[in-house]
Amino acid sequence: MTTNARDLVGLEAFARDGGRIGKVKDIICDEGSSAECLVIKYGLFRDLVVPADVVQEKGDGVTVPFTQAFLDVAPRVGSKGKLSSSDAARLERFFHPVS
């Protein structure tokens, strides 16, 4: 992703199949690095935290290149301020699995 992650706040977010998953509401960083994650309002009571490097900007929105079923089981992590190193590691393993 070449865009500044801050510029993505407020954009609609879509799954790989084109289904709307929510709206980007914030950016948070990993405590141990400058890696940024997007916080997406996902459903009524959940925030989805996704590493910014997996998101693709498309027109007036962003695409998270995974199915909604995959995102439904994404780790729930704190979404206020900064990520703990353990939360960042959980996200890394989930969104960037080693093959």
C-alpha positions as CSV (number, residue, x, y, z in Angstrom):
1,M,0.0,0.0,0.0
2,T,1.5,3.3,-1.0
3,T,-1.0,5.7,0.6
4,N,-0.5,7.0,4.1
5,A,-2.7,4.8,6.3
6,R,-4.1,8.0,8.0
7,D,-5.6,8.9,4.6
8,L,-7.8,5.8,4.8
9,V,-9.8,6.8,7.9
10,G,-13.4,7.3,6.9
11,L,-13.3,5.1,3.8
12,E,-15.6,2.1,3.3
13,A,-14.0,-1.3,3.6
14,F,-14.8,-4.3,1.5
15,A,-13.9,-8.0,1.6
16,R,-12.2,-9.8,-1.3
17,D,-15.6,-10.8,-2.8
18,G,-16.7,-7.1,-2.9
19,G,-19.1,-7.4,0.2
20,R,-19.1,-4.3,2.4
21,I,-17.5,-5.1,5.8
22,G,-17.5,-1.7,7.5
23,K,-15.8,1.7,7.6
24,V,-12.2,2.5,8.6
25,K,-12.5,4.4,11.9
26,D,-8.9,4.6,13.2
27,I,-5.2,3.7,12.9
28,I,-3.2,2.1,15.7
29,C,0.4,1.2,15.9
30,D,2.3,-1.8,17.4
31,E,4.2,-0.8,20.6
32,G,7.4,-2.4,19.4
33,S,7.5,-0.9,15.9
34,S,6.0,1.6,13.6
35,A,3.8,-1.0,11.9
36,E,0.3,0.4,11.4
37,C,-3.0,-1.3,11.6
38,L,-6.5,-0.2,10.5
39,V,-9.4,-0.4,12.9
40,I,-12.5,-1.2,10.9
41,K,-16.0,-0.9,12.4
42,Y,-17.1,-4.5,11.8
43,G,-20.7,-5.2,12.7
44,L,-22.6,-3.7,15.5
45,F,-20.3,-4.5,18.4
46,R,-16.9,-5.3,17.0
47,D,-13.9,-3.6,15.7
48,L,-11.7,-5.5,13.2
49,V,-8.0,-4.7,13.4
50,V,-6.1,-5.4,10.2
51,P,-2.4,-4.7,9.3
52,A,-2.3,-1.8,6.9
53,D,0.1,-3.6,4.6
54,V,-2.5,-6.2,3.6
55,V,-5.1,-3.6,2.6
56,Q,-5.5,-2.3,-0.9
57,E,-6.9,1.1,-1.8
58,K,-9.5,1.0,-4.5
59,G,-11.3,4.1,-5.6
60,D,-13.3,5.6,-2.7
61,G,-12.7,2.5,-0.4
62,V,-10.3,-0.2,0.7
63,T,-10.3,-3.9,0.0
64,V,-9.2,-6.4,2.7
65,P,-8.0,-9.3,0.5
66,F,-9.8,-12.0,2.5
67,T,-13.3,-13.5,2.6
68,Q,-15.8,-12.3,5.1
69,A,-15.8,-15.9,6.6
70,F,-12.0,-15.5,7.2
71,L,-12.4,-12.1,8.8
72,D,-15.2,-13.4,11.1
73,V,-12.6,-15.5,12.9
74,A,-9.9,-12.9,13.0
75,P,-8.3,-12.3,16.5
76,R,-10.0,-9.8,18.7
77,V,-7.5,-7.4,20.0
78,G,-7.6,-4.1,21.8
79,S,-8.2,-1.2,19.4
80,K,-7.5,1.8,21.5
81,G,-4.2,3.6,21.1
82,K,-1.4,1.1,20.6
83,L,-1.3,-2.7,20.2
84,S,0.5,-4.8,22.8
85,S,3.3,-6.9,21.5
86,S,1.3,-10.1,22.1
87,D,-1.7,-8.7,20.1
88,A,0.6,-7.6,17.3
89,A,2.1,-11.1,17.2
90,R,-1.4,-12.7,17.0
91,L,-2.4,-10.5,14.1
92,E,0.9,-11.2,12.3
93,R,0.4,-15.0,12.6
94,F,-3.2,-14.7,11.4
95,F,-2.8,-12.3,8.5
96,H,0.8,-13.3,7.5
97,P,0.9,-17.0,8.1
98,V,4.2,-18.7,7.3
99,S,3.7,-21.4,4.6
